Amino acid sequence: MKTGWVCSLAMLLTACAAVPPARPLNPHTDAQAFAARRLDEPGLVRAETRLGLPGNVAASWTPDRITIAAWYFDPILAQVHAAAARAAADATVTAQRVNPTLNLTPEKVFSGNTAATPWTIGAALLLPLLHPGGAAARRAVAAADTAAAHDEQAQALWQSRARAVAAMRDVLLGRRAQAAALASAQADREYADAVRQRQYAGEDDGNAELTAELTMQRAQAELATRKAQHIAAEHALAAAIGVPLAALAGVTLEWPELTAPPALTALPKASLAKDAAWNRLDLAVLLQRYRAAEAKLREAAGSRYPQLAVAPGYLYDQGQRKFTFGVEVELPLFHGAGARIRAAGAARDEAVAAVHARQDQIINQLDAARSMATRAAARRAAGEVDQRVELGARAAAEMAQLNATDALSVTWRALGDLEDVLQRPLWPTSQLSMLQRATAPSPPFSPTDADAAHADAH
């Protein structure tokens, strides 16, 4: 009877954990839900309102509003949130100690029994003992894994913002380039018609008409290319936000001072820019992985000592009650701890090398981005000078306007690359508090804060 009660209690304890409900997938329903997404959804309006943004679909959509919309809809963020939750759960499992084992050995004498009762019942509780420092090492691994998941979540939020803002910028610049290409094509067509009329009047030869015709055809081809680029940019913006293209119909995009990017003197100082060399989120992830590898090495070092387990118990031996005590010792007959320690040491060295490599890469990217921004600003200045010189002819002026738009696009792309290296908004400045970085080394924003935009969607 006692044995039955003990077994029932053990089974009850193991069955106490709650199991999440089933989440069936229906691709057809998911596709319909995606097609129905709009920028005036109540959840997105609430998220914008909490963060001090208009929350009105008819108002102009600034980079901050596009960022919040991307954080609300972007399916990649849902995947990252789930991965962070899984990492936190895995860290909890890693920090757990091995459960004790209850060993029951009931026996009954069937013949030759001279005692008052034929039963012998033994119960022992096997308690594994951790290696020296093992508990602290496991807690350190769990803490590092949790922090790495947190940093990866913040990194995904920044990348979502970068994709959406870059796509928005490409749409606006593509719209300007298409308009400039259209004006250039019209000017070339008018010029070709004028040359053709002069050729009919005998004022020009056939070579002038052929040259004008070829120029007009190149302008038409350029216009077709610009239209295709603009359409591709609109699709990219919809994909970056996570909505169908129809959701962007009638939306007004606004980029403050799009035609006036910041001067080189407005770029971050070298002292602030160098902060990226130790304050990037991807570098923070690698640092946490290094800390986890270091903790695993300490745990492996503790395995040099034999694994011990004690087993205090109780024995009811045919009417006699006895206390028992057992010891279980691992015997390293086939292998010792050397291989495990070497593997953990190699993993730690690999993590160190990854940190050094990423830090060097960040510094090189920073130098390249600042140099590119400088060259782009110089190219744009040269393009503006050329445009002023060539205002004498309309066709040349329209082409100069198209070249100036291209130079502006290069400038903004260079600034976008510099933003990605620094992982902080440069221009325009953001009103979102989680995107404002302090000068002291710290993550640029908290995923917990940014979840305000994403939680309403789920």
N, C-alpha and C positions, 0 to 999 in steps of 0.2 A: 504493500500500500504506500509506504513512504517513498519507495522508488518511483512509483507512478506519479506521485505528487511532484517530485523533483523534476521528472521529465516534462510534465505538463508545464511547470513554471519556466523551464528553459525554452520550450517551444513558444510560450506566450511572450517572453522577452524578445525573441528573435523576430516575432511577427508584429512588433509595435511600430515599425517604420511605415510611413505613409508612402503610397505609390502615386505618382502623378497620373492624372486622367489621360486617356487616349486622345491623340490629336490627329485625326484622319486627314489626309491630303486629298484635295479634289482639284486637279489642274484646270478643269473647265470653270469651276467657280472662281478660282484664283485669277484666271484670265479675264473673267467678267468684272471682277472687283478692280483689276488694274485699269481696264478700259473706262471705268466709271470715276476714276480719280480726277479731282479738280482742285484748283488752288483756292477755292472758297469753302473747303470742308471745315466744319465746325471745330474739329480738333486742331487744325492748323491755325485757325483764327485765335483759339484760346492760347496756343503756344506763342504766337506773335504778341498777343496782348500782354502775356506774362513777362515778355522780354522787352516791352516798351516800344513795339513796332505797330504800324497802323492796323493791321489785321483786316484790311479792306482790299478786296481783289481789284477794285477799280483804281486804287492808288498806285503810284509808280512803284515798280519793283526794283529796289536798290540791291547792291551786293549782299547786304545784311539780310534782307527779306528772302533773297534767293537761297542764302545759306540755311536759313531756318526751314524753308520748304524742302531742301535737300535732306536735312537732318530728320524731317518728319517722314518723308516718303522713301528715302534711299534703302533698298532691300539689303545692301551690303552691311549697313549699320545693324539691321536686325540680326544678321548672321554673326557680326562681331559681338553684339550684346550676348547672344547665346553662347559664343565661345568664351566670353569673359565669365559668364555664370558657370559654365562647365569647368573652367580653370579654377574658380573659387571652390567649387565642389571637389575637384581633384586635390586641391591643396588641403582641404579638410580631411580627405581620406589619407593623404600622405602623412599628416600630423598625428593620425590616430595610432594608438598602441594596439598591439595584437591582443585580441580578447583571450581571457583564460579559458581553459578547457576543463570541463567536468567529466571525470572518468568514473563510471559506475560498474561494479563487478559483483552482481548477485550470484551466489552459489547455493546449491541444496544437496545435502547428503541423501542418497537414495538407499544405501544399505550400510549396515554396520554402525549405525548412529547410536551413540550412548549418551549424548548430551540432551539437554531439555528441549532444544529446538534444532532442526536440521539445517537452518539457514545461516549462511555467512554472507554478509552484505558489506561491500567496501565502496567508499566514495572518496575521491581525491580531486583536488583542484590544482590543475597544472598552470602555474603563473610564469610566463616567459619574462626574463630579465633583460633589459636593454644593455647594449654595450656602453662603456663610459662615454658620455657626451652624446649618445644616440638620440635622446629625447630633444635636446637643444638643437641638434643638427636637423632633425625632422621639422621642428618648428621653423627654423631658418629657411629650409627649402620651401615650406608652405607659404611663408611670408613673401619670399622672393617671387615665387610663381604667381601669387595673387597680385603683387605690385606690377609684374611684367604684363599680366592680363589687363590691368588698369591702364598702363601706358599704351598698350596695343589698341585699346579702345579709344583713347585720346588721339592716337595716331590716325585711326580710321576716321574719326570725326574731322580732323584737319584735312585729310585727303579728300573726304567728301566735299568739304568746303572749297578746296582748291579746284576740284573737277568742275563744280557748279559755277564758280566765279570765272574760271577760265573759259568755260563754254559760253557764259553770258557775254564776256568780253569779245569773244570771237563772233557772236551774233551781231553785236553792235558795230564792230569794225567791219564785218562782212557786209552789213547793210550799207555802210558808208562806201566801201569799195565797189559794191554793185552799182550804187548811184553814180559814182565817179566813172565807172566803166561805161555806163549807159550814156552819160554826157559825152564821154570821149568818142563812143561809137557814133552818136548823132553828129558830133562835129566832124568826124572823118567822113561820114556819109555826105554831109553838106559840102565839104571840101571836094570830095570826089565828083559830086554833081557839078560844082563850079568848074572844075578842071575839064570835065566832059563837055560842058557848054563852050568853054574857050577853045577846046580842040575842034569842035564842030565849026567854030567861027574862024579857024585857022590861026588862032593866036598861040596855041601850044601844040607840041608834037605828040605822037602816040606814046612815047616813053613816059611823059608826065602823067598821062591818063592811066597807064599800066601801074605806075608807082602808087598813085592815089588809090587805085582799085585794090591793090595788094594791102595797102595800109588799112583800108576800110575792112577788108576781110579779116585781117589780124585783130582789129578792134572788135569785130563781131565775135570772133573766137574767144577773145579775152572776156567779153561780156558774158558769154555762155559759161565760161569757167568760173567767173565770179558768182553767177547765179547758183551754180552747182555747189560752190563753197558755202554760200549763205544758207542754202537748204540743208547741207550737211551739218553746219553749225547749229541750226535750229533743232535738228534731230539729236545732236550731241547734248544740247542743253536739256531737252526733255529726258534723255536717258540719264544725265547726271542728276537731275532732280528726282527721277523715278516716277514720271507721269507720262501719259500718252501725248503725242504731239498736239492733239486737239485741245488739251488743257491749256496750252500757251496761246490759243487764238484770242486776239483782242487784249493781250497783256502788254502793258507799257513798261518797257525796260528803261531804267535811268542809271547812268553811271556818272557821278559827279566829276565835272571837268575832264571828260573823256579826251577832248582835244588838247588838253594841257597837262601832260604827265609831269610829275615832279622833276625839278632840276637835280643835277648830281649833288648839289650841296644839301638837298633834302634827304638824301639817302642815309641810312644808319651809319653812325661813326664806327671806326674800326674797333674801338673798345667794346661797343655794344654788339657789333656783328660777330666778333670772335666768341661771344657767348654761345653761338650755335655750335661751337666745337665741343662743348660739354653739356649743352642744355637741349639738344634735340631729342624728340620723343623716341625715334628709332634707336638712338644711342642709349637712352634710358632703358629701353627693353633689353638691349644687349648687356648692360650693366647688371640688371636684375638676373639675367641668365647666368652671368658670371658669379654672382652671389649664391645662386642656387647650386652651381657646379662646385663652388668652394665648400658649401655646407655638405654636399654629397661626398666630397673627398674626406671631410672630417668624420662623416658617418662610416665611410669605408675604412678609415684608419682605426676606428673602434672595433672593427671586426677582426683585428689581430688577436683579440682575446676570445676564448671559446664562448659559444652561445650557451647560456645557463638558463635553467628553469627549475623552479622549486615546486613541490607537490605536497602540501599539507593535506592530510586526509583523516578519515574516520573509518574504523573497521568494527563491524558487529560480527563477532566470530562465535557462533553457536552459544549465544547467551553472554559472552564476554565482550565488553566494550573497550576498544583500543584506539589510541591516537597513533597515526602514522605520519612519516615525513620522508619524502623522496627527493632526489636531486637528479636532474637530467642534464648531461653535458654533451655538447657536440664534439665529436672526435674528428679532427682534420686529417683523416687517413688518405683521402684521394686528392685533396687540394687544400691549400691554405688561403689566406687573405691577400696574398701578393698580387694575383691577377686582378682582383676587384679594385685594389688600391691603384694599380697601374692604369686601369681603365678610367677610374675617377680622376686621376691626375692628368691623363691625356685630355679628358673632357674639359677640365679646368683650364689647361693650356690653350685648348681650342677656343674657349670662351674669351680668354685674354687676347688672343690673336684677332678674334672677330671685333672686339672693342677697338683695338689699335687700328685695324684696317678701316673700320667705319669712321673713326675720328679723322684719319688722314683723308678719306674720301670727302668728308664734310668740308674740311679746310680747302681742298682743291676745288670743290663745287662752289664754295663761297668766293674764292678768288676768280673763278671763271665767270660766275654770275655778275660780280661787280664789274669785271672787264667788259662783259657783253653789254651791260647797261650803259657803260661809258661809250662804247662804240656805237650803240644804237642811238644814243642822244646826239652824238656827233654826226651820224648819218642823217638823222632827221633834220638837224640844223642845216646841213649841206643841201638837203632836198628843198627846204624852204627858200634858201637863197636861189637855187635854180628856178624855182617856181616864180619868184619875183622877176628874174631876168627874162623869162620866156612868156611874159604876159602879152607880148605883142601879137601873137597868133592864137586864135581860140583853140584850135586842135592841140597845139603844143601846150597851152595852158591847162586844158582838161587832162592831158596825159601827165603833166606835172602834178596835178591834183591827185591823180591815181597813185603816182609814185610817192607823194607825200603821205597818202593813206597807208600805203604799204610800209613806209618808214615808221609811221605811228604804230602800226601793228607790231612791228619788230621791237619797238621800244616797250610796249606793254607786255609782250611776251618775255622780254628780258627782265622786266620788273616782276613778272609772275614767277620766273625761275628764281629770282633773288628771294621772293617771299617764301617759296618752297624750301630754300636752304635755311632761312632764318626761322621758318614756321611761325610767322607773325605777320599780320596785315601791314602793308606799307602805304598803299594809296589806292583808293581812299581809306582813311582810318575807319575802324569799325566801332560801332556803339555797343557791341555785344561784350559784356564784361568778361566772358570766358575766353575771348580772343585777345584780350589785352594782357601783354606780358610785362612783368616787372623786370627790373634790371638784375635782381638777384636770381641765381640759378633756381628754377622751379618749373614745373609743367606749365605750358601756356594757358591751359584751361582745364577745368575739371569735367570728366564725362558725366558726373552726377548733375552738374549744372546744365550741360547740353542735353541731358535726357529729357528736360522739360519740353523740348521740341519733338522728341522721338516717342516718348511714352504714350502720348495721346493716340498714336496710330495703332497701338497694340493693347 
